[in-house]
Amino acid sequence: MSKILIRGAKVLGGEAQDVLIDGETIEAVGAGLSAEGADVIEAEGKILLPGLVDLHTHLREPGREDSETVLTGTRAAASGGYTAVFAMANTFPVADTAGVVEQVYRLGQEHGYCDVQPIGAVTVGLEGSKLAELGAMHESAAGVTVFSDDGKCVHDAVIMRRALEYVKAFGGVVAQHAQEPRLTEGAQMNEGIVSAELGLGGWPAVAEESVIARDVLLAEHVGSRVHICHLSTAGSVEIVRWAKSRGIDVTAEVTPHHLLLTEEMVRTYNPVYKVNPPLRTERDVMALREALADGTIDIVATDHAPHPHEDKDCEWAAAAMGMVGLETALSVVQQTMVETGLLTWAAVADRMSYAPARIGQAKGHGRPVSAGEPANLTLLDSAYRGEVDPAGFASRSRNTPYEGRELPGRVTHTFLRGRATVVDGKLA
């Protein structure tokens, strides 16, 4: 690979610097760098971040290639500035064996738009009754370290305890979809005034909070690691904050859509706003932003959930839950966290690269932008403003809640180990 000189970028939003890439690594960072024969990218005014890492992506392959494939999903990831994604296990067949996780892992390697780290199922078939082959998946070529039944809650306390004990042996983590199933039967949206007015079944905050409370206590009891997926309520924030104050090894994520959108959007009855956990109240949104700012919530994770047109273009009750998010995540974080003064760009690098890579043990990712480090980088034009047009998405699905909404920021370049996967806003 030829040398690449990124000239005049604001590294982590700081002073303008030049970054020289040679092969797969960063050769130098500083002012006035030059390199004979290097491809030069003029980046004055742009923000240079470490390549983003998403700990919560649904790539759908194998089994639901009508929604997404590893190829289209990783192309979407690269378009959004990601160099690594963790692929959830709710595929068909479920990623509950070494064979399935290795298939997903190797598809990611073959396509080359970003690294794909499979997440293994906690229980066989996501059925919640018997532990899956956790050790075999960890020992496989995929080297699985994160396990989740996302889409379903590991609701049985004994199974959850056993999973936490099992992964402790190799430093793994259980990522919990916190949803008490009996409290959410028939749920269609957040339980509250709006659900009562609309006559839709309510998804109460306590259904999330009660599971989180149980699981942080279980993690403390067995001395293991637990990660909370898509935390969505102010009460959940307080439980995680309390757990961290006790020294419990818990981490948590928030999605971009829970940082921006509220349950008021459901008044449109547009199924694009139907998601699990549901959009919550304005009070919850503000609490989530503050928690992400103060570190109670460790990371932003997209919960990128693609669905084909027919699964969303129907009446609300019949619609699938989920939103695509890889290609808009950084823009939403810029609007909700950076432009509000809650996070600096250096803090964004922590919440969207360093911390998720650390939690998931993504080797070579979430590294500093400095000499000798892998050249996994994202270049952002933060001054850009534009309306979201899903017709231009790299994802196979178009179920975005932001269609027609103006969002700031545009990823102009993404580099995976020194190779450009996005150039001037287009896939390479």
C-alpha positions as CSV (number, residue, x, y, z in Angstrom):
1,M,0.0,0.0,0.0
2,S,1.2,3.5,-0.7
3,K,1.7,6.1,1.9
4,I,-1.1,8.5,2.8
5,L,-0.7,11.9,4.3
6,I,-3.7,13.4,6.0
7,R,-2.9,17.1,6.2
8,G,-4.2,19.6,8.7
9,A,-6.8,17.5,10.5
10,K,-8.0,18.3,14.1
11,V,-6.9,15.1,15.8
12,L,-9.6,14.3,18.4
13,G,-10.9,17.8,17.8
14,G,-7.7,19.5,19.0
15,E,-4.9,21.4,17.1
16,A,-4.5,20.8,13.4
17,Q,-1.9,18.1,12.7
18,D,-0.6,16.0,9.9
19,V,-0.9,12.2,10.1
20,L,1.3,10.0,7.9
21,I,0.1,6.5,7.2
22,D,2.6,3.9,5.9
23,G,1.1,0.5,5.1
24,E,-1.1,-0.6,8.0
25,T,0.3,1.7,10.6
26,I,0.5,5.3,11.5
27,E,4.1,6.4,10.9
28,A,4.1,9.9,12.3
29,V,1.8,12.6,13.8
30,G,2.9,16.2,13.9
31,A,3.0,19.5,12.1
32,G,4.5,20.0,8.7
33,L,4.9,16.4,7.8
34,S,5.8,15.4,4.2
35,A,6.3,12.2,2.4
36,E,7.5,11.8,-1.2
37,G,5.0,10.1,-3.4
38,A,2.3,9.9,-0.7
39,D,-1.4,10.4,-1.5
40,V,-2.4,13.6,0.2
41,I,-5.8,14.2,1.8
42,E,-6.4,17.9,2.6
43,A,-8.3,17.7,5.9
44,E,-8.3,21.3,7.1
45,G,-11.1,21.8,9.6
46,K,-12.0,18.2,9.7
47,I,-12.1,16.0,12.8
48,L,-9.8,12.9,12.9
49,L,-10.9,10.1,15.2
50,P,-9.8,6.6,15.9
51,G,-11.9,4.1,13.8
52,L,-15.3,3.7,15.5
53,V,-16.3,0.4,17.2
54,D,-19.9,-0.8,17.5
55,L,-20.5,-3.3,20.3
56,H,-24.1,-4.0,19.1
57,T,-24.9,-4.6,15.4
58,H,-27.3,-6.9,13.8
59,L,-25.9,-8.2,10.4
60,R,-28.8,-10.8,10.0
61,E,-26.6,-13.3,8.1
62,P,-27.1,-16.2,8.1
63,G,-30.8,-16.5,7.6
64,R,-32.2,-13.1,7.0
65,E,-30.2,-11.9,4.0
66,D,-33.3,-10.0,2.8
67,S,-32.7,-7.6,5.6
68,E,-28.9,-7.4,5.6
69,T,-25.8,-9.4,4.9
70,V,-22.3,-9.2,6.4
71,L,-21.2,-7.5,3.2
72,T,-24.0,-4.8,3.1
73,G,-23.8,-4.3,6.9
74,T,-20.1,-3.8,6.9
75,R,-20.3,-1.4,4.0
76,A,-22.9,0.6,6.1
77,A,-20.5,0.4,9.0
78,A,-17.6,1.8,7.0
79,S,-19.8,4.6,5.7
80,G,-20.6,5.6,9.2
81,G,-16.9,5.6,10.2
82,Y,-16.7,2.2,11.8
83,T,-13.7,-0.1,11.5
84,A,-15.0,-2.9,13.8
85,V,-18.5,-4.2,14.7
86,F,-19.8,-6.9,17.0
87,A,-22.4,-9.0,15.3
88,M,-25.4,-10.1,17.5
89,A,-26.3,-13.8,17.7
90,N,-30.0,-13.7,16.7
91,T,-29.4,-15.1,13.3
92,F,-31.0,-18.2,11.6
93,P,-29.4,-20.5,12.7
94,V,-28.6,-18.8,15.9
95,A,-24.9,-18.1,16.6
96,D,-24.8,-20.6,19.5
97,T,-22.1,-22.9,18.1
98,A,-18.4,-22.5,17.0
99,G,-19.4,-23.3,13.5
100,V,-21.9,-20.4,13.1
101,V,-19.7,-17.8,14.8
102,E,-16.7,-18.8,12.6
103,Q,-18.9,-18.5,9.5
104,V,-19.8,-14.9,10.4
105,Y,-16.2,-14.1,11.3
106,R,-14.8,-15.4,8.1
107,L,-17.4,-13.5,6.0
108,G,-16.2,-10.3,7.6
109,Q,-12.6,-11.1,6.8
110,E,-13.5,-11.9,3.2
111,H,-15.4,-8.7,2.6
112,G,-12.9,-6.4,4.2
113,Y,-14.9,-3.2,4.9
114,C,-14.5,-3.6,8.6
115,D,-13.6,-6.2,11.2
116,V,-16.5,-8.4,12.3
117,Q,-16.4,-9.9,15.8
118,P,-19.3,-12.3,16.3
119,I,-21.2,-12.3,19.6
120,G,-22.2,-15.7,20.8
121,A,-25.6,-16.6,22.2
122,V,-25.8,-17.2,25.9
123,T,-28.4,-20.0,25.6
124,V,-29.1,-22.6,23.0
125,G,-31.5,-21.2,20.3
126,L,-31.9,-18.0,22.5
127,E,-34.5,-20.0,24.3
128,G,-33.2,-19.2,27.8
129,S,-33.2,-22.8,29.2
130,K,-29.7,-24.2,28.5
131,L,-26.3,-22.6,28.2
132,A,-24.9,-22.6,24.7
133,E,-21.3,-23.7,23.8
134,L,-19.7,-20.7,25.4
135,G,-16.2,-22.2,25.8
136,A,-16.2,-23.7,22.3
137,M,-17.2,-20.4,20.8
138,H,-14.4,-18.7,22.7
139,E,-11.8,-21.3,21.6
140,S,-13.0,-21.1,18.0
141,A,-11.2,-19.1,15.3
142,A,-13.7,-16.3,16.0
143,G,-12.4,-16.0,19.6
144,V,-15.7,-14.9,21.0
145,T,-15.6,-12.9,24.3
146,V,-19.0,-11.3,24.3
147,F,-22.2,-13.3,24.8
148,S,-25.8,-12.1,24.5
149,D,-29.3,-13.4,23.7
150,D,-30.1,-9.8,22.5
151,G,-33.6,-9.6,21.3
152,K,-34.5,-11.8,24.3
153,C,-33.7,-11.4,27.9
154,V,-31.8,-14.1,29.9
155,H,-34.7,-14.0,32.3
156,D,-33.8,-17.1,34.4
157,A,-31.6,-16.0,37.3
158,V,-29.9,-19.4,37.6
159,I,-29.0,-19.5,33.9
160,M,-27.7,-15.9,34.1
161,R,-25.6,-16.8,37.2
162,R,-24.2,-19.8,35.4
163,A,-23.3,-17.8,32.3
164,L,-21.6,-15.1,34.4
165,E,-19.6,-17.8,36.2
166,Y,-18.6,-19.5,32.9
167,V,-17.3,-16.5,31.1
168,K,-15.3,-15.4,34.2
169,A,-12.9,-18.2,33.5
170,F,-11.7,-16.6,30.2
171,G,-12.4,-12.9,30.9
172,G,-15.6,-12.8,28.8
173,V,-18.7,-10.7,29.4
174,V,-22.4,-11.3,29.2
175,A,-24.4,-8.5,27.5
176,Q,-27.9,-8.5,28.8
177,H,-31.1,-7.4,26.9
178,A,-32.8,-6.2,30.1
179,Q,-36.5,-7.0,29.6
180,E,-38.6,-8.9,32.1
181,P,-40.9,-10.9,29.7
182,R,-44.0,-11.1,31.9
183,L,-44.0,-7.3,32.4
184,T,-43.9,-6.6,28.7
185,E,-46.4,-9.1,27.2
186,G,-48.2,-7.3,24.4
187,A,-46.0,-4.2,24.8
188,Q,-46.0,-1.8,21.8
189,M,-44.4,1.4,23.3
190,N,-43.3,3.0,26.5
191,E,-45.8,2.7,29.3
192,G,-47.1,6.1,30.3
193,I,-49.5,8.9,29.4
194,V,-48.9,8.7,25.7
195,S,-49.5,4.9,25.6
196,A,-52.7,5.4,27.5
197,E,-53.9,8.1,25.1
198,L,-53.0,6.0,22.0
199,G,-54.4,2.8,23.4
200,L,-51.2,0.9,22.8
201,G,-49.8,-1.8,25.2
202,G,-47.2,-0.3,27.5
203,W,-43.5,-1.4,28.1
204,P,-42.9,-0.2,31.7
205,A,-39.5,1.2,32.8
206,V,-39.5,-1.3,35.7
207,A,-39.3,-4.2,33.2
208,E,-35.8,-3.0,32.3
209,E,-34.7,-1.7,35.7
210,S,-35.6,-4.8,37.6
211,V,-33.5,-7.0,35.4
212,I,-30.5,-4.6,35.6
213,A,-30.8,-4.6,39.4
214,R,-30.8,-8.4,39.6
215,D,-27.9,-8.8,37.2
216,V,-25.6,-6.3,38.7
217,L,-26.1,-8.1,42.0
218,L,-25.4,-11.4,40.4
219,A,-22.3,-10.0,38.8
220,E,-21.1,-8.8,42.2
221,H,-21.9,-12.2,43.8
222,V,-19.9,-14.2,41.3
223,G,-17.2,-11.6,40.6
224,S,-17.9,-11.4,36.9
225,R,-18.5,-8.9,34.2
226,V,-22.0,-7.8,32.9
227,H,-22.8,-5.4,30.2
228,I,-26.2,-3.7,29.9
229,C,-27.4,-3.4,26.3
230,H,-29.4,-0.3,25.1
231,L,-30.1,1.2,28.5
232,S,-33.1,3.5,28.1
233,T,-34.5,4.9,31.4
234,A,-33.5,7.4,34.0
235,G,-34.0,4.6,36.6
236,S,-31.6,2.3,34.9
237,V,-29.0,5.1,35.0
238,E,-29.4,5.3,38.7
239,I,-29.0,1.6,39.2
240,V,-25.9,1.4,37.1
241,R,-24.4,4.5,38.9
242,W,-25.1,2.8,42.2
243,A,-23.5,-0.5,41.0
244,K,-20.4,1.3,39.9
245,S,-20.1,3.1,43.2
246,R,-20.0,-0.4,44.9
247,G,-17.2,-1.5,42.6
248,I,-19.4,-3.9,40.6
249,D,-17.9,-4.7,37.2
250,V,-20.8,-3.4,35.0
251,T,-20.7,-1.4,31.8
252,A,-23.6,0.0,29.8
253,E,-24.5,1.3,26.4
254,V,-27.0,3.8,25.0
255,T,-28.2,4.0,21.4
256,P,-28.1,7.1,19.3
257,H,-31.9,7.0,18.9
258,H,-32.5,7.0,22.7
259,L,-30.3,10.1,22.9
260,L,-32.5,12.0,20.5
261,L,-36.0,10.7,20.0
262,T,-38.9,10.4,22.5
263,E,-42.2,8.5,22.8
264,E,-43.9,11.6,21.3
265,M,-42.9,10.3,17.9
266,V,-45.2,7.3,18.3
267,R,-48.2,9.7,18.0
268,T,-47.5,9.5,14.2
269,Y,-48.2,5.7,14.3
270,N,-45.3,5.4,11.9
271,P,-43.7,2.0,12.6
272,V,-40.3,3.3,11.9
273,Y,-40.4,4.6,15.5
274,K,-41.2,1.1,16.9
275,V,-38.1,-0.2,18.7
276,N,-37.1,-2.4,21.6
277,P,-36.5,-1.0,24.2
278,P,-39.1,1.6,23.2
279,L,-38.5,5.4,22.8
280,R,-38.9,6.8,26.3
281,T,-39.8,10.3,27.8
282,E,-37.9,13.6,27.5
283,R,-36.8,13.1,31.1
284,D,-35.2,9.8,30.2
285,V,-33.5,11.3,27.2
286,M,-31.9,14.0,29.3
287,A,-30.8,11.5,31.9
288,L,-29.2,9.3,29.3
289,R,-27.3,12.2,27.9
290,E,-26.0,13.3,31.3
291,A,-25.0,9.7,32.1
292,L,-23.1,9.3,28.9
293,A,-21.3,12.6,29.6
294,D,-20.3,11.7,33.2
295,G,-19.3,8.1,32.3
296,T,-22.1,6.2,34.0
297,I,-23.0,5.0,30.6
298,D,-19.7,3.8,29.0
299,I,-20.4,3.7,25.3
300,V,-22.7,4.5,22.4
301,A,-23.8,1.4,20.5
302,T,-26.1,1.5,17.5
303,D,-28.3,-1.6,17.9
304,H,-28.4,-1.4,14.1
305,A,-31.5,-3.5,13.3
306,P,-32.3,-3.7,9.6
307,H,-35.7,-4.9,8.4
308,P,-37.1,-5.3,4.9
309,H,-39.7,-2.9,3.7
310,E,-42.6,-5.2,4.2
311,D,-41.8,-5.6,7.9
312,K,-42.1,-1.9,8.5
313,D,-44.6,-0.7,5.9
314,C,-47.6,-2.1,7.8
315,E,-49.9,-1.3,10.7
316,W,-48.1,-0.5,14.0
317,A,-49.0,-3.7,15.9
318,A,-47.7,-6.0,13.1
319,A,-44.5,-4.1,12.5
320,A,-41.1,-5.4,13.5
321,M,-39.1,-3.6,16.2
322,G,-35.8,-1.9,15.3
323,M,-34.0,0.9,13.4
324,V,-30.9,1.0,11.2
325,G,-28.2,3.2,12.8
326,L,-24.7,2.6,11.6
327,E,-24.6,5.4,9.0
328,T,-26.2,8.1,11.2
329,A,-24.8,7.3,14.7
330,L,-21.9,9.8,14.6
331,S,-24.1,12.6,13.3
332,V,-26.6,12.0,16.1
333,V,-23.9,12.0,18.7
334,Q,-22.5,15.2,17.3
335,Q,-26.0,16.9,17.5
336,T,-27.0,15.6,21.0
337,M,-23.7,15.5,22.8
338,V,-21.0,17.6,21.1
339,E,-23.1,20.6,20.0
340,T,-24.8,20.7,23.4
341,G,-21.4,20.9,25.1
342,L,-21.8,17.6,26.9
343,L,-18.9,15.8,25.2
344,T,-15.7,16.9,23.6
345,W,-14.5,15.1,20.5
346,A,-11.9,13.4,22.6
347,A,-14.7,12.1,24.8
348,V,-16.6,10.9,21.7
349,A,-13.5,9.0,20.8
350,D,-13.6,7.3,24.2
351,R,-17.4,6.5,24.0
352,M,-17.4,5.3,20.4
353,S,-13.9,3.7,20.0
354,Y,-11.7,3.2,23.0
355,A,-14.3,2.0,25.5
356,P,-16.3,-0.4,23.2
357,A,-13.0,-1.9,22.0
358,R,-11.9,-2.4,25.6
359,I,-15.2,-4.0,26.7
360,G,-15.2,-6.3,23.7
361,Q,-11.5,-6.9,23.6
362,A,-11.3,-5.9,19.9
363,K,-7.6,-6.2,19.2
364,G,-6.0,-3.4,17.2
365,H,-9.1,-1.1,17.6
366,G,-9.8,1.7,20.0
367,R,-6.1,2.7,19.8
368,P,-4.6,6.2,20.1
369,V,-4.0,8.3,17.0
370,S,-0.2,8.2,17.4
371,A,2.9,6.8,15.7
372,G,3.2,3.0,15.7
373,E,-0.5,2.4,16.1
374,P,-2.8,0.6,13.6
375,A,-4.1,3.0,11.0
376,N,-7.8,2.5,11.9
377,L,-9.1,6.1,11.4
378,T,-12.2,8.1,10.7
379,L,-12.2,11.6,9.2
380,L,-15.3,13.7,9.8
381,D,-16.5,16.9,8.2
382,S,-18.3,18.3,11.3
383,A,-19.3,21.5,9.5
384,Y,-21.5,19.6,7.1
385,R,-25.3,19.8,7.4
386,G,-27.7,17.7,5.3
387,E,-31.0,15.9,5.3
388,V,-30.9,12.1,5.8
389,D,-31.8,10.3,2.6
390,P,-32.0,6.5,3.1
391,A,-32.0,6.0,-0.6
392,G,-28.2,6.6,-0.4
393,F,-27.6,4.1,2.4
394,A,-25.1,1.2,2.0
395,S,-27.3,-0.9,4.2
396,R,-29.8,-3.2,2.5
397,S,-32.6,-1.9,4.7
398,R,-34.0,1.6,4.9
399,N,-35.8,1.7,8.3
400,T,-34.3,4.9,9.6
401,P,-36.2,7.2,11.9
402,Y,-34.3,10.2,10.5
403,E,-35.5,10.3,6.9
404,G,-35.8,14.0,5.9
405,R,-34.3,15.2,9.2
406,E,-31.3,17.5,9.0
407,L,-28.3,16.1,10.9
408,P,-24.7,17.5,11.2
409,G,-21.5,15.9,10.2
410,R,-20.5,13.6,7.4
411,V,-17.8,10.9,7.3
412,T,-15.5,11.7,4.4
413,H,-12.9,8.9,4.9
414,T,-12.6,5.7,6.8
415,F,-9.3,3.7,7.0
416,L,-9.1,0.1,8.0
417,R,-5.4,-0.7,8.7
418,G,-4.3,2.0,6.3
419,R,-6.6,1.0,3.5
420,A,-9.3,3.4,2.6
421,T,-12.8,1.9,2.8
422,V,-14.5,5.3,2.3
423,V,-13.1,8.1,0.2
424,D,-14.8,11.5,-0.1
425,G,-17.9,10.1,1.4
426,K,-18.2,7.2,-1.0
427,L,-17.4,3.6,-0.5
428,A,-14.0,2.7,-1.9
